[in-house]
């Protein structure tokens, strides 16, 4: 960055001239039963948050306050959360979080892909008159200062800048993978390649797209209009837009550099049950990769007014306690033991129960003398007295979902089926 610039004014000008568009209409099918009734960005995470709160918090903390959220699949829970948590922006100051549902803006089709979602809302963007657009996914858990990516984008004179992160080469098949030259120009991009290209200097790692793009507004209009009228396109950024940009235009990579970012580096896809579970368990470790206690980069959300967590009874055979765990507001641990667990708000665990290495979502009720291990218990589940989960995967699989790594997922309808089978 030229030394003659005032860094603060330069960053402010970048953020004021940028509009963020968050793609939040995905099904999240690999999260199985957790997303059967809602879009993945609305999935609870970290005790009191929803997944979309991370992208929105990154925007606010980076100084970007003009944000559109594009919804489609089973969006009612997501919209309700956005209205409660993010409806406080001041329109008279030119700031907003605008919920933009699929509206058949062009023809009779709903959003046909990620690129089409933005294409159908070009009029919304034109009305804001941004110089550039920051396109984000609403289904990743991460911290990122977008001003660093915006600065690089402007300095290189790129048409499009693609955020990327190193991943093990064997995981490259799950992402869009790029090759770059010494100047960070993207020379190749392949979506979910069978044989991922190694990153420079690391044969065991690949550069994976984070689903984060900075695109000049004039260029975005041109490339999306061309794609929108192409009957052979799948209208997806990873499959169609990015490869064309790399082949014919000025595309650069922004490498999410752990040493250079101004906030704690963290990015997780949480795309399936095992990844979601592991990211949740990371939070209860002594030194978590994702620090939710960092006052410099807070994660914002809606919080109900709840009492503090409560632990009751202190007898040798009946002691309410939690060790190496995160316990949210409104929880009551009544003569039960909790170890290495993440309890969301308003969870109650009754006498004699034991919870270990588990994630309990909001408003779960655990009866007496239950044992829960290596499980994700979805919100509003009510576990009857004596129920055992996570000790026998074969038995669990008769009523619950068991992941590849043996994580048991339980939702209310599964509990009802279990009760019916055990009452007969």
For each residue, the residues with C-beta under 8 A, 3 or more apart:
1: 5 7 10 151 155
2: 5
3:
4:
5: 1 2 9 10
6: 9 10
7: 1 10 11
8: 11 12
9: 5 6 12 13
10: 1 5 6 7 13 14 151
11: 7 8 14 15 63 147 151
12: 8 9 15 16 63
13: 9 10 16 17
14: 10 11 17 18 147 150 151 154
15: 11 12 18 62 63 64 65 146 147 150
16: 12 13
17: 13 14 130 131 132
18: 14 15 64 66 130 131 132 133 134 150 214
19: 64 66 67 68 125 128 130 133 134
20: 59 64 66 67 68 133 134 135 136 146
21: 67 68 70 118 121 125 133 134 135 136
22: 41 52 55 56 67 68 69 70 136 137 138
23: 26 70 114 117 118 135 136 137 138 211
24: 39 41 52 69 70 71 75 78 138 139
25: 39 70 71 72 73 75 102 111 117
26: 23 39 40 41 73 137 138 139
27: 35 39 40 73 74
28: 31 34 35 39 40 41 43 139 271
29: 32 35
30: 271 272 273
31: 28 34 35 40 43 270 271 272 273 276
32: 29 35 36 272 273 401 409
33: 36 378 401 409 411 414
34: 28 31 43 273 276 376 378 409 411
35: 27 28 29 31 32 38 39 40 43
36: 32 33 411
37: 74 77
38: 35 42 43 74 76 77 78
39: 24 25 26 27 28 35 42 71 72 73 74 75 77 78
40: 26 27 28 31 35 43 51 138 139
41: 22 24 26 28 50 51 52 55 78 138 139
42: 38 39 50 51 52 75 77 78 81
43: 28 31 34 35 38 40 50 51 276
44: 49 50 344 361 362 379
45: 49 50 51 141 270 276 279 280
46: 49 141 280 283 290 292 299 326 342
47: 283 326 328 342 343 344 345
48: 301 303 328 329 344 345
49: 44 45 46 53 54 299 301
50: 41 42 43 44 45 53 78 81 85 301
51: 40 41 42 43 45 54 138 139 140 141 270
52: 22 24 41 42 55 56 69 78 81 82 138 139
53: 49 50 56 57 85 299 300 301
54: 49 51 57 58 140 141 142 143 299
55: 22 41 52 58 59 136 137 138 140 142
56: 22 52 53 59 60 67 69 86 97 300
57: 53 54 60 61 297 298 299 300
58: 54 55 61 62 136 142 143 144 145 146
59: 20 55 56 62 64 65 67 134 136 146
60: 56 57 63 64 65 300
61: 57 58 145 263 297 298
62: 15 58 59 144 145 146 147
63: 11 12 15 60 147
64: 15 18 19 20 59 60 67 134 146
65: 15 59 60 89 93 94 95 96
66: 18 19 20 94 95 96 128 130
67: 19 20 21 22 56 59 64 96 97 98
68: 19 20 21 22 98 100 121 124 125
69: 22 24 52 56 82 97 98 99 100 138
70: 21 22 23 24 25 100 102 111 117 118 121
71: 24 25 39 75 78 79 99 100 101 102
72: 25 39 75 101 102 110 111 117
73: 25 26 27 39
74: 27 37 38 39 77
75: 24 25 39 42 71 72 78 79 101
76: 38 79 80
77: 37 38 39 42 74 80 81
78: 24 38 39 41 42 50 52 71 75 81 82
79: 71 75 76 82 83 99 101
80: 76 77 83 84
81: 42 50 52 77 78 84 85 302
82: 52 69 78 79 85 86 87 97 99
83: 79 80 86 87 99
84: 80 81 87 302
85: 50 53 81 82 300 301 302
86: 56 82 83 89 97 300
87: 82 83 84 97
88:
89: 65 86 95 96 97
90: 93 95
91: 94 95 96
92:
93: 65 90
94: 65 66 91
95: 65 66 89 90 91
96: 65 66 67 89 91
97: 56 67 69 82 86 87 89
98: 67 68 69 124
99: 69 71 79 82 83
100: 68 69 70 71 103 121 124
101: 71 72 75 79
102: 25 70 71 72 110 111 117 120
103: 100 120
104: 107 108 109 110
105: 120 121 123
106: 109 119 120 228
107: 104
108: 104
109: 104 106 112 116
110: 72 102 104
111: 25 70 72 102 114 116 117 120
112: 109 116 234 235
113: 116 117 234 235 236 237 239 240
114: 23 111 117 118 235 236 237 238
115: 118 119 224 227 228 233 235 236 237 240 241
116: 109 111 112 113 119 120 227 228 235
117: 23 25 70 72 102 111 113 114 120 121
118: 21 23 70 114 115 121 122 125 133 135 220 224
119: 106 115 116 122 224 225 227 228 235
120: 102 103 105 106 111 116 117
121: 21 68 70 100 105 117 118 124 125
122: 118 119 125 126 220 221 224 225
123: 105 126 127
124: 68 98 100 121 127 128
125: 19 21 68 118 121 122 128 130 133 217 220
126: 122 123 129 221
127: 123 124
128: 19 66 124 125
129: 126
130: 17 18 19 66 125 133 217
131: 17 18 216 217
132: 17 18 150 153 214 215 216 217
133: 18 19 20 21 118 125 130 214 215 217 220
134: 18 19 20 21 59 64 146 149 150 212 213 214
135: 20 21 23 118 212 213 214 215 237
136: 20 21 22 23 55 58 59 211 212
137: 22 23 26 55 140 210 211 212
138: 22 23 24 26 40 41 51 52 55 69
139: 24 26 28 40 41 51 52 270 271
140: 51 54 55 137 210 211 267 268 269 270
141: 45 46 51 54 266 267 268 270 279 290
142: 54 55 58 210 266 267 268
143: 54 58 263 264 265 266 267 290 297
144: 58 62 149 163 212 256 261 263 267
145: 58 61 62 148 261 262 263
146: 15 20 58 59 62 64 134 149 150
147: 11 14 15 62 63 150 151
148: 145 151 152 254 260 261 262
149: 134 144 146 152 153 161 163 212 214 254
150: 14 15 18 132 134 146 147 153 154 214
151: 1 10 11 14 147 148 154 155
152: 148 149 155 156 161 184 252 254
153: 132 149 150 156 158 161 214 252 254
154: 14 150 151 157
155: 1 151 152
156: 152 153 161 183 184 252
157: 154 250
158: 153 161 214 216 250 251 252
159: 215 216 219 245 249 250 251
160: 213 214 215 216 219 242 245 249 250 251 252
161: 149 152 153 156 158 213 214 215 251 252 253 254
162: 178 186 189 209 212 213 242 251 252 253 254
163: 144 149 209 210 211 212 213 253 254 256
164: 178 207 208 209 210 253 254 255 256
165: 207 208 210 255 256 267
166: 199 202 205 206 207 208 255
167: 171 172 175 205 206 208
168: 171 172 204 205 206
169: 172 196 198 203 204 205 206
170: 173
171: 167 168 174 175 206 208
172: 167 168 169 175 177 193 196 197 206 208
173: 170 192 193 194 196
174: 171 192 208 269 271
175: 167 171 172 192 206 208 209
176: 189 190 191 192 208 209 238 242
177: 172 189 190 193 196 197 206 207 208 209
178: 162 164 186 187 188 189 190 197 207 209 246 253
179: 186 187 188 189 197 207
180: 184 185 186 187 199 200 207 253
181: 184 185 187
182: 200
183: 156 252
184: 152 156 180 181 252 253 254 255
185: 180 181 250 251 252 253
186: 162 178 179 180 189 246 251 252 253
187: 178 179 180 181 246
188: 178 179 197 246
189: 162 176 177 178 179 186 209 242 243 246 251
190: 176 177 178 193 196 197 243
191: 176 236 238 239 242 243
192: 173 174 175 176 238
193: 172 173 177 190 196 197
194: 173
195:
196: 169 172 173 177 190 193 206
197: 172 177 178 179 188 190 193 206
198: 169 202 203 204 205 206
199: 166 180 202 205 206 207
200: 180 182
201:
202: 166 198 199 205
203: 169 198
204: 168 169 198
205: 166 167 168 169 198 199 202
206: 166 167 168 169 171 172 175 177 196 197 198 199
207: 164 165 166 177 178 179 180 199 253 255
208: 164 165 166 167 171 172 174 175 176 177
209: 162 163 164 175 176 177 178 189 212 238 242
210: 137 140 142 163 164 165 256 267
211: 23 136 137 140 163 237 238
212: 134 135 136 137 144 149 162 163 209 254
213: 134 135 160 161 162 163 237 242
214: 18 132 133 134 135 149 150 153 158 160 161 254
215: 132 133 135 159 160 161 219 220 223
216: 131 132 158 159 160 219 220
217: 125 130 131 132 133 220 221
218: 221 222
219: 159 160 215 216 222 223 249
220: 118 122 125 133 215 216 217 223 224
221: 122 126 217 218 224 225
222: 218 219 225 226
223: 215 219 220 226 227 241 244 245 249
224: 115 118 119 122 220 221 227 228 241
225: 119 122 221 222 228 229
226: 222 223 229 230
227: 115 116 119 223 224 230 233 235 240 241 244
228: 106 115 116 119 224 225 235
229: 225 226
230: 226 227 233 240
231:
232:
233: 115 227 230 236 240
234: 112 113 239 240
235: 112 113 114 115 116 119 227 228 240
236: 113 114 115 191 233 239 240 241
237: 113 114 115 135 211 213 240 241 242
238: 114 176 191 192 209 211 241 242
239: 113 191 234 236 243
240: 113 115 227 230 233 234 235 236 237 243 244
241: 115 223 224 227 236 237 238 244 245
242: 160 162 176 189 191 209 213 237 238 245 246 251
243: 189 190 191 239 240 246 247
244: 223 227 240 241 247 248 249
245: 159 160 223 241 242 248 249 251
246: 178 186 187 188 189 242 243 249 251
247: 243 244
248: 244 245
249: 159 160 219 223 244 245 246
250: 157 158 159 160 185
251: 158 159 160 161 162 185 186 189 242 245 246
252: 152 153 156 158 160 161 162 183 184 185 186
253: 161 162 163 164 178 180 184 185 186 207
254: 148 149 152 153 161 162 163 164 184 212 214
255: 164 165 166 184 207
256: 144 163 164 165 210 261 265 267
257: 260 261 265
258: 261 265
259:
260: 148 257
261: 144 145 148 256 257 258 264 265
262: 145 148
263: 61 143 144 145 294 296 297
264: 143 261 290 291 294 297
265: 143 256 257 258 261
266: 141 142 143 289 290
267: 140 141 142 143 144 165 210 256
268: 140 141 142 275 279 290
269: 140 174 275
270: 31 45 51 139 140 141 275 276 279
271: 28 30 31 139 174 275
272: 30 31 32 275 276 403
273: 30 31 32 34 276 277 376 401 403 407 409
274: 277 278 403 404 405 407
275: 268 269 270 271 272 278 279
276: 31 34 43 45 270 272 273 279 280 376
277: 273 274 280 281 359 374 376 403 405 407
278: 274 275 281 282
279: 45 141 268 270 275 276 282 283 290
280: 45 46 276 277 283 284 342 359 376
281: 277 278 284 285 340 342 357 359
282: 278 279 285 288 289 290
283: 46 47 279 280 288 290 292 326 342
284: 280 281 288 324 325 326 340 341 342
285: 281 282 288 289 324
286: 324
287:
288: 282 283 284 285 291 292
289: 266 282 285
290: 46 141 143 264 266 268 279 282 283
291: 264 288 294
292: 46 283 288 299
293:
294: 263 264 291 297 298
295: 298
296: 263
297: 57 61 143 263 264 294
298: 57 61 294 295
299: 46 49 53 54 57 292
300: 53 56 57 60 85 86
301: 48 49 50 53 85
302: 81 84 85
303: 48 306 329
304: 329 330 345
305:
306: 303 329 330 345 346
307: 310 329 330
308: 329
309: 327 328 329 330 331 332 333 343
310: 307 320 331 332 333
311: 320 321 322 333
312: 320 332 333 334 335
313: 318 319 320 334 335 351
314: 319 320
315: 318 319 335
316: 319
317:
318: 313 315 335 351 352
319: 313 314 315 316 335 337
320: 310 311 312 313 314 333 334 335 336
321: 311 333 337 338
322: 311 325 327 333 337 338 339 341 343
323: 337 338 339 340
324: 284 285 286 339 340
325: 284 322 338 339 340 341 342 343
326: 46 47 283 284 341 342 343
327: 309 322 331 333 338 343
328: 47 48 309 331 343 344 345 346 347
329: 48 303 304 306 307 308 309 345 346
330: 304 306 307 309 345 346 347
331: 309 310 327 328 343 345 346 347 348 349
332: 309 310 312 347 348 349
333: 309 310 311 312 320 321 322 327 336 338 349
334: 312 313 320 348 349 350 351
335: 312 313 315 318 319 320 350 351 352
336: 320 333 349 350 351 352 353 354 355 366
337: 319 321 322 323 353 354 355
338: 321 322 323 325 327 333 341 343 349 355 356
339: 322 323 324 325 354 355 356 357
340: 281 284 323 324 325 356 357
341: 284 322 325 326 338 355 356 357 358 359 360
342: 46 47 280 281 283 284 325 326 358 359 360
343: 47 309 322 325 326 327 328 331 338 347 355 360 364
344: 44 47 48 328 347 360 361 362 363 364 379
345: 47 48 304 306 328 329 330 331 362 363
346: 306 328 329 330 331 362 363
347: 328 330 331 332 343 344 360 362 363 364 365 366
348: 331 332 334 364 365 366
349: 331 332 333 334 336 338 353 355 366 370
350: 334 335 336 353 365 366 367 368 370 385
351: 313 318 334 335 336 368 369
352: 318 335 336 368 369
353: 336 337 349 350 366 367 368 369 370 371 372
354: 336 337 339 370 371 372
355: 336 337 338 339 341 343 349 358 360 366 370 372 373
356: 338 339 340 341 372 373 374
357: 281 339 340 341 373 374 390
358: 341 342 355 372 373 374 375 376 377 390
359: 277 280 281 341 342 375 376 377
360: 341 342 343 344 347 355 364 366 372 377
361: 44 344 364 376 377 378 379 381
362: 44 344 345 346 347 379 380
363: 344 345 346 347 379 380
364: 343 344 347 348 360 361 377 378 379 380 381 382 383
365: 347 348 350 381 382 383
366: 336 347 348 349 350 353 355 360 370 372 377 383
367: 350 353 370 382 383 384 385 386 387
368: 350 351 352 353 385 386
369: 351 352 353 385 386
370: 349 350 353 354 355 366 367 383 385 386 387 388 389
371: 353 354 387 388 389 390 391
372: 353 354 355 356 358 360 366 375 377 383 387 388 389 390
373: 355 356 357 358 389 390 391
374: 277 356 357 358 390 406 407 408
375: 358 359 372 389 390 407 408 409 410
376: 34 273 276 277 280 358 359 361 407 408 409 410
377: 358 359 360 361 364 366 372 381 383 389 410
378: 33 34 361 364 381 409 410 411 412
379: 44 344 361 362 363 364
380: 362 363 364 412
381: 361 364 365 377 378 410 411 412 415
382: 364 365 367 412 415
383: 364 365 366 367 370 372 377 387 389 410 415
384: 367 387 415 419
385: 350 367 368 369 370
386: 367 368 369 370
387: 367 370 371 372 383 384 418
388: 370 371 372 391 392
389: 370 371 372 373 375 377 383 396 400 408 410
390: 357 358 371 372 373 374 375 396 408
391: 371 373 388
392: 388 395 396
393: 396 397 402 406 408
394: 397 398
395: 392 398
396: 389 390 392 393 399 400 402 408
397: 393 394 400 401 402
398: 394 395
399: 396 414 417 418 421
400: 389 396 397 408 409 410 414 418
401: 32 33 273 397 408 409 414
402: 393 396 397 406 407 408 409
403: 272 273 274 277 406 407 408 409
404: 274
405: 274 277
406: 374 393 402 403
407: 273 274 277 374 375 376 402 403
408: 374 375 376 389 390 393 396 400 401 402 403
409: 32 33 34 273 375 376 378 400 401 402 403
410: 375 376 377 378 381 383 389 400 414 415
411: 33 34 36 378 381 414 415
412: 378 380 381 382 415 416
413: 416 417
414: 33 399 400 401 410 411 417 418
415: 381 382 383 384 410 411 412 418 419
416: 412 413 419 420
417: 399 413 414 420 421
418: 387 399 400 414 415 421 422
419: 384 415 416 422 423
420: 416 417 423 424
421: 399 417 418 424
422: 418 419
423: 419 420
424: 420 421
